[in-house]
Amino acid sequence: MSENRLDEADDLKRSINWKQGMAIALGVPMLILPSLGYLPMYVSAAAILIWGISVLQGFMQNAAYAEMATTFPKASGLPGFAQHVFRTENYKGKYDKGKLIGGFTAWSYWFGWNPILAIFAILVGGYLHGLFPALGDIFTEYQLALISGLVIFAGLFVVNWFGLKDGAILGYILAAVSLIPLVILAVAPFATGHVELTNITGSWWPTDWAWDMHHILILFGIFGIAQWSACAWETAAIYGPEYKNPSKDVPKALLACGIICFLLYVLLQTSVIGVLGVEGVQAESVSPLIPVAQAVFGQAGTIITIIMLIAAMILIIQTAYLGSSRAMHSMSVEGNLPKVFGKTNRQGTPFVAMLVIGAFNLVLISMGNAAAILAASAIGYTCANGISLFAYVRAKKHPAFAGLERPFKAPKGWKHVAMIFGLFNVPLCLIGVVYLNSLEIGWTSTWVGFLVLALFLPIWLYTQHESRRAKTKAAAALSSDHEAAEREKVLDLR
């Protein structure tokens, strides 16, 4: 990336510290909610182990991402440094193929985060339908989801119009409303004696589990779905251009988010299975936390849980909204999306990207199936992680990056670790997610996922045409100014 490109990224204002970055990213633990009942359907109580391994995978990957985010402090996380690393200087031919790879990585990341708005708006509509049965006489669940999405998206747009710092304040508020009760719900069943360890040890693996190709592909798919939740705290790095001191703030924010995710993910899944048993979780696969709350706290606990879950969903929508809008801004700055998506207001908010994302998710809500949207989203997220880890390996080996200052360094030899996890993502988890989707909900979500990813190519080609046309106009204007200056000199001589 040329220096002028880096300067353009400073449209995003450096206004937050690591605590504020962590507060915005604290929506990530809520990503376990759609999968608390999903993983046990395939791997029974071993879901507890899957979550633990997946968060540890996040630590492995995010050590590389933290180094990249501090090496390129003006790049917006995964989408930013992937575009930087793959960019080819002095390329030959009409198009820069390296730039295309970097842009596709950012697009995949955007698609991994973007549909979260629609997924959780649908869930909010469903919970409201259950909390207020009278609403069912007026609205369908789809209408409630659409109304919820419109109200939430509009509210978050207004709050974040005034800059990321205000978004962090909202993150603090929602974290208090949602995280604290979520922690209580994870710990209380142990304190009250409602957790039966035999529910876990007696159903560790499904009785029909076999280590054949069918189940191995399912396991890869489960890891792909799990990392969509358990590794997503890498979003704390996407605010690299907005941290006051990125070399210190990024690693701190990532570490804090990772520790919180590890504790919550393992405890929540253990609590749910320990109270309900595997069969009970499978019977309440949409939201097993509600019967857990009812068992521990009674009917009042159920109402509080629903309110808490709605607050939690707004928090993760906030996290996804900010992360995906920064990804679009980064792609525009790098010349991989039209310039209009890079426009920011005086507070440094990429408002055009936020408007487009809100509208796109209102369309996604019309699909009405959160599981199908999640399945398609996981394809993009898996691609983004795999290629971003390959970008880290390239940045460590390529001579062009050898002299860069690296304020935070992953442990020695980490490029080998990154390569292993990159290959684990692409192709293994990608194949697994596609296979799992075909078993679970058919091929529709897979085709939707690949179609959205493929749309990047025509958009990118148009963007390159737009860029060349702008350069041609600028060169013509410069030439015209030069000719005018020469004419002025001649007239002066006369």
C-alpha positions in Angstrom: 0.0 0.0 0.0 1.4 3.4 -0.9 1.7 6.0 1.8 -1.1 8.2 0.4 -3.4 5.2 0.7 -2.5 4.9 4.4 -3.2 8.6 4.8 -6.7 8.2 3.4 -7.5 5.7 6.1 -7.0 8.5 8.7 -10.6 9.6 7.8 -11.3 7.3 10.7 -10.6 9.2 13.9 -8.3 7.9 16.7 -10.7 8.3 19.6 -10.8 5.1 21.6 -8.6 3.1 24.0 -8.4 -0.6 24.5 -11.2 -0.7 27.1 -13.6 1.0 24.7 -12.5 -1.3 21.8 -13.2 -4.2 24.1 -16.6 -2.8 25.1 -17.6 -2.6 21.4 -16.3 -6.2 20.7 -18.1 -7.6 23.8 -21.0 -8.4 21.7 -19.0 -11.4 20.5 -19.8 -13.7 23.4 -23.5 -13.4 22.4 -22.7 -15.2 19.2 -22.9 -18.4 21.1 -26.7 -18.0 21.5 -27.8 -19.4 18.1 -25.4 -22.4 18.5 -25.9 -23.4 22.2 -28.5 -25.8 21.1 -27.1 -26.5 17.6 -23.7 -28.1 18.4 -25.1 -30.7 20.9 -27.4 -31.9 18.1 -24.3 -33.3 16.4 -21.7 -33.9 19.0 -23.7 -34.1 22.3 -21.8 -33.0 25.4 -18.5 -32.9 23.5 -19.8 -29.4 22.4 -18.2 -28.2 25.6 -14.8 -29.4 24.3 -15.5 -27.9 20.8 -16.1 -24.5 22.3 -13.0 -24.6 24.4 -10.8 -25.7 21.4 -12.4 -23.2 19.1 -11.6 -20.3 21.5 -8.1 -21.5 21.8 -8.0 -21.6 18.0 -9.0 -17.9 18.3 -6.0 -17.2 20.5 -3.7 -18.8 18.0 -5.1 -16.9 15.0 -5.5 -13.6 16.9 -1.8 -13.6 18.0 -1.0 -13.3 14.2 -3.7 -10.7 13.7 -2.5 -8.6 16.6 1.0 -8.5 15.1 -0.5 -7.5 11.7 -2.8 -4.9 13.2 0.2 -3.2 15.0 2.5 -3.6 12.0 -0.1 -1.8 9.9 -1.7 0.5 12.4 -3.7 2.4 9.8 -5.3 -0.8 8.4 -8.7 -1.9 9.6 -8.1 -5.4 11.0 -8.3 -8.5 8.8 -9.8 -6.7 5.7 -7.2 -3.9 6.0 -4.0 -5.8 6.3 -5.0 -8.6 3.9 -5.5 -6.0 1.2 -2.2 -4.4 2.1 -0.1 -7.6 2.0 -1.5 -9.0 -1.2 -1.2 -5.7 -3.1 1.3 -5.9 -5.9 3.7 -3.0 -6.6 4.5 -2.4 -10.2 2.3 -5.2 -11.5 2.2 -6.0 -15.1 -1.1 -6.4 -17.0 -4.4 -4.7 -16.8 -5.4 -5.8 -13.3 -3.5 -6.4 -10.1 -4.3 -10.0 -9.2 -2.9 -9.6 -5.7 -5.2 -6.7 -5.1 -8.1 -8.9 -6.2 -7.1 -11.5 -3.6 -6.9 -9.0 -0.8 -10.2 -7.4 -1.8 -11.9 -10.8 -1.9 -10.6 -11.5 1.6 -12.1 -8.3 2.9 -15.4 -9.0 1.0 -15.5 -12.5 2.6 -14.9 -10.9 6.0 -17.6 -8.4 5.4 -20.0 -11.1 4.4 -19.1 -13.1 7.5 -20.1 -10.3 9.8 -22.8 -8.4 7.9 -25.7 -11.0 8.1 -25.4 -11.0 11.9 -27.7 -8.0 11.8 -30.5 -10.0 10.1 -29.9 -13.2 12.1 -30.4 -11.5 15.4 -33.2 -9.2 14.2 -35.1 -12.4 13.4 -34.3 -13.8 16.8 -35.4 -10.5 18.5 -38.7 -10.7 16.6 -39.2 -14.3 17.8 -38.4 -13.4 21.4 -40.8 -10.5 21.4 -43.4 -12.7 19.9 -42.9 -15.1 22.9 -42.6 -12.4 25.5 -45.8 -10.5 24.4 -48.3 -13.1 23.1 -50.8 -10.3 22.3 -48.4 -9.1 19.6 -49.2 -12.3 17.7 -52.7 -11.1 17.2 -51.4 -8.0 15.4 -48.1 -9.0 13.7 -46.6 -12.2 12.3 -43.1 -13.2 13.5 -41.7 -12.0 10.2 -43.3 -8.6 10.6 -42.0 -8.3 14.1 -38.5 -9.2 12.9 -38.7 -6.6 10.1 -40.0 -3.9 12.5 -37.3 -4.9 15.1 -34.6 -4.7 12.5 -35.7 -1.3 11.2 -35.9 0.2 14.7 -32.6 -1.3 15.9 -30.7 -0.4 12.7 -32.0 3.2 12.7 -31.2 3.6 16.4 -27.7 2.3 16.0 -27.1 4.5 13.0 -28.1 7.6 14.9 -26.0 6.7 18.0 -22.9 5.8 15.9 -23.3 8.9 13.7 -21.4 10.8 16.4 -18.4 8.6 16.2 -17.0 5.3 17.5 -16.5 6.7 21.0 -20.3 7.0 21.4 -20.7 3.5 20.1 -18.3 2.3 22.8 -20.5 4.1 25.4 -23.6 2.2 24.1 -21.4 -1.0 24.3 -20.7 -0.3 28.0 -24.4 0.1 28.7 -25.5 -3.0 26.8 -22.7 -5.1 28.2 -23.9 -4.3 31.7 -27.5 -5.2 30.8 -26.6 -8.4 29.0 -23.1 -9.8 30.0 -23.7 -9.6 33.8 -27.0 -11.6 33.7 -25.4 -14.0 31.2 -22.5 -14.6 33.6 -25.0 -15.1 36.4 -26.9 -17.6 34.3 -23.7 -19.5 33.5 -22.6 -19.7 37.2 -25.9 -19.9 39.1 -26.9 -23.5 38.1 -23.6 -24.7 39.6 -24.2 -22.8 42.8 -27.8 -24.0 43.2 -26.9 -27.6 42.4 -29.0 -27.9 39.3 -26.0 -29.1 37.2 -25.9 -32.9 37.0 -22.5 -34.0 35.9 -23.9 -37.3 34.7 -25.8 -35.4 32.0 -22.4 -34.5 30.6 -20.3 -37.6 31.3 -23.1 -40.0 30.3 -23.6 -38.4 26.9 -20.1 -37.3 25.9 -20.4 -38.4 22.3 -23.5 -39.5 20.3 -24.1 -43.2 20.5 -23.9 -43.6 16.7 -20.7 -41.6 16.3 -18.0 -43.2 14.1 -14.7 -41.9 12.9 -15.6 -42.3 9.3 -15.5 -39.7 6.5 -19.1 -38.7 7.0 -18.6 -37.8 10.7 -15.1 -36.3 10.1 -16.7 -33.9 7.5 -19.4 -33.1 10.1 -16.7 -32.4 12.7 -14.9 -30.0 10.3 -18.3 -28.3 9.6 -19.0 -28.0 13.4 -15.6 -26.4 13.9 -16.4 -24.0 11.0 -19.7 -23.0 12.6 -18.1 -22.8 16.1 -15.3 -20.5 15.0 -17.9 -18.1 13.5 -18.8 -17.5 17.1 -15.7 -18.5 19.2 -13.0 -16.8 17.1 -14.9 -13.6 16.2 -13.4 -11.5 18.9 -10.8 -10.7 16.3 -13.2 -7.8 15.5 -11.4 -5.9 18.3 -8.5 -5.5 15.8 -10.7 -4.0 13.1 -10.7 -0.6 14.9 -6.9 -0.3 14.5 -7.1 3.1 12.8 -9.3 4.3 15.6 -7.2 3.3 18.7 -5.2 6.1 20.3 -2.2 3.8 20.8 -2.7 0.8 18.5 0.6 -0.9 19.4 -0.7 -1.4 23.0 -4.4 -1.1 22.7 -5.0 -3.8 20.1 -3.2 -6.7 21.9 -4.9 -5.7 25.2 -8.4 -5.5 23.7 -7.9 -8.9 21.9 -6.6 -10.6 25.1 -9.4 -9.3 27.3 -12.1 -10.3 24.8 -10.5 -13.8 24.4 -10.4 -14.5 28.1 -14.1 -13.4 28.5 -15.1 -15.6 25.5 -13.3 -18.7 26.8 -14.9 -18.5 30.2 -18.4 -17.8 29.0 -18.5 -20.2 26.1 -17.3 -23.2 28.2 -19.4 -22.3 31.2 -22.6 -21.6 29.3 -22.5 -24.8 27.3 -21.6 -26.8 30.4 -24.4 -25.2 32.4 -27.0 -25.8 29.7 -26.2 -29.4 29.2 -25.7 -30.0 32.9 -29.2 -28.7 33.7 -31.2 -30.0 30.7 -29.2 -33.0 29.5 -28.3 -33.5 25.8 -31.9 -34.6 25.0 -33.3 -31.6 26.8 -31.0 -29.2 24.9 -32.0 -30.8 21.6 -35.7 -30.4 22.5 -35.0 -26.6 23.2 -32.4 -26.1 20.5 -33.6 -22.6 19.5 -33.0 -21.1 23.0 -32.0 -23.6 25.7 -31.2 -20.7 28.1 -34.8 -20.0 28.8 -35.7 -23.4 30.4 -32.4 -23.2 32.3 -33.4 -19.8 33.7 -36.9 -21.2 34.5 -35.4 -24.2 36.3 -33.0 -22.0 38.4 -35.0 -18.8 38.9 -38.6 -19.8 38.1 -41.0 -17.9 35.8 -39.6 -14.5 36.7 -36.2 -15.7 35.6 -37.6 -16.6 32.2 -38.9 -13.1 31.6 -35.6 -11.6 32.8 -33.7 -13.9 30.5 -35.7 -12.9 27.5 -35.2 -9.2 28.2 -31.5 -9.9 28.7 -31.2 -11.9 25.5 -32.8 -9.1 23.5 -30.3 -6.6 25.0 -27.5 -9.1 24.2 -28.7 -9.3 20.6 -28.7 -5.5 20.2 -25.2 -5.6 21.5 -24.0 -8.1 18.9 -25.9 -6.3 16.2 -23.9 -3.1 17.2 -20.6 -5.1 17.0 -21.5 -6.5 13.6 -22.8 -3.1 12.3 -19.6 -1.3 13.2 -17.2 -4.1 12.1 -18.8 -4.7 8.7 -19.0 -0.9 8.0 -15.3 -0.6 8.7 -14.6 -3.5 6.3 -16.5 -1.7 3.5 -14.7 1.6 4.3 -11.4 -0.2 4.1 -12.2 -1.8 0.8 -13.2 1.5 -0.6 -10.0 3.2 0.6 -8.0 0.4 -1.0 -9.8 0.8 -4.3 -11.6 -2.5 -4.1 -15.1 -1.0 -3.8 -16.5 2.2 -5.3 -15.4 5.4 -3.6 -18.8 6.2 -2.3 -18.6 3.5 0.3 -15.5 5.2 1.8 -17.4 8.5 2.6 -17.3 9.5 6.3 -18.9 12.3 8.2 -17.1 14.9 10.3 -16.9 12.4 13.2 -15.2 9.8 11.0 -18.3 7.5 10.7 -18.6 5.6 7.4 -22.2 6.5 7.1 -22.8 5.4 3.5 -21.5 1.9 4.3 -23.8 1.8 7.3 -26.9 2.8 5.3 -26.1 0.1 2.7 -25.6 -2.6 5.3 -28.8 -1.7 7.0 -30.8 -1.9 3.8 -29.1 -5.2 2.8 -30.0 -6.8 6.1 -33.6 -5.7 5.8 -33.7 -7.7 2.6 -32.0 -10.7 4.3 -34.7 -10.7 7.0 -37.2 -11.5 4.3 -35.5 -15.0 4.1 -37.0 -15.6 7.5 -34.6 -18.4 8.4 -31.8 -17.4 10.7 -30.1 -20.8 10.4 -29.9 -20.5 6.6 -28.4 -17.0 6.9 -25.9 -18.1 9.5 -24.8 -21.1 7.3 -24.2 -18.8 4.3 -22.4 -16.3 6.5 -20.1 -19.0 7.9 -18.8 -19.7 4.4 -17.6 -16.1 4.1 -16.0 -16.0 7.6 -14.1 -19.2 7.0 -12.7 -17.9 3.7 -11.7 -14.6 5.4 -9.8 -16.3 8.2 -8.0 -18.8 6.0 -6.8 -16.2 3.5 -5.9 -13.7 6.2 -3.6 -16.2 7.9 -2.0 -16.8 4.5 -1.5 -13.0 4.4 0.3 -13.2 7.7 2.6 -15.9 6.4 3.4 -13.8 3.3 4.0 -10.7 5.4 6.6 -12.7 7.5 8.4 -14.1 4.5 8.2 -11.5 1.8 11.3 -9.2 1.6 9.1 -6.1 1.0 7.8 -6.3 4.6 11.1 -7.3 6.3 12.0 -3.8 7.4 8.7 -2.9 9.0 8.5 -2.1 12.7 6.5 -4.7 14.6 5.5 -3.2 18.0 3.8 -6.5 19.0 5.3 -9.8 17.8 3.7 -13.2 17.9 6.0 -16.0 19.3 8.9 -17.1 17.2 7.9 -19.4 14.3 4.3 -18.3 14.4 4.1 -18.3 10.6 4.0 -22.1 10.7 1.2 -22.0 13.2 -0.7 -19.5 11.0 -0.1 -21.7 8.0 -1.6 -24.7 9.8 -4.7 -22.9 10.9 -5.0 -21.2 7.4 -5.1 -24.7 5.8 -7.5 -25.9 8.6 -9.9 -23.1 7.5 -9.4 -23.4 3.8 -10.1 -26.0 2.6 -11.0 -28.3 5.6 -13.5 -26.2 7.5 -14.9 -24.7 4.3 -15.6 -28.2 2.9 -17.1 -29.2 6.3 -19.4 -26.2 6.5 -20.7 -26.8 2.9 -21.2 -30.5 3.7 -23.0 -29.7 7.0 -25.2 -27.2 5.2 -26.2 -29.8 2.7 -27.3 -32.2 5.4 -29.0 -29.6 7.6 -30.9 -27.2 5.3 -30.1 -28.3 1.7 -28.1 -26.4 -0.8 -29.9 -23.0 -0.8 -27.8 -21.3 1.8 -24.6 -22.6 0.2 -25.5 -21.2 -3.2 -26.5 -17.9 -1.5 -23.2 -17.8 0.2 -21.2 -18.5 -2.9 -23.3 -16.1 -5.0 -22.7 -13.2 -2.6 -19.0 -14.0 -2.6 -18.9 -14.2 -6.5 -20.7 -10.8 -6.8 -17.4 -9.2 -5.7 -15.8 -9.9 -9.0 -18.1 -7.7 -11.2 -18.1 -5.0 -8.4 -14.3 -5.1 -8.3 -14.0 -4.9 -12.1 -16.3 -1.9 -12.1 -14.3 -0.2 -9.3 -11.0 -0.7 -11.3 -12.7 0.9 -14.3 -13.9 3.8 -12.1 -10.4 4.2 -10.8 -8.7 4.2 -14.2 -11.3 6.7 -15.5 -10.6 9.0 -12.5 -6.9 8.8 -13.1 -7.4 9.6 -16.8 -9.5 12.7 -16.0 -6.9 13.8 -13.4 -4.1 13.4 -15.9 -6.0 15.3 -18.6 -6.8 18.1 -16.2 -3.1 18.3 -15.2 -2.1 18.3 -18.8 -4.6 21.1 -19.6 -3.3 23.2 -16.6 0.3 22.7 -17.9 -0.6 23.8 -21.4 -2.4 26.8 -20.0 0.6 27.7 -18.0 2.9 27.4 -21.0 0.5 29.7 -23.0 0.7 32.3 -20.2 4.5 32.2 -20.4 4.4 32.8 -24.2 2.0 35.7 -23.8 4.2 37.2 -21.1 7.2 37.0 -23.3 5.3 38.7 -26.1 
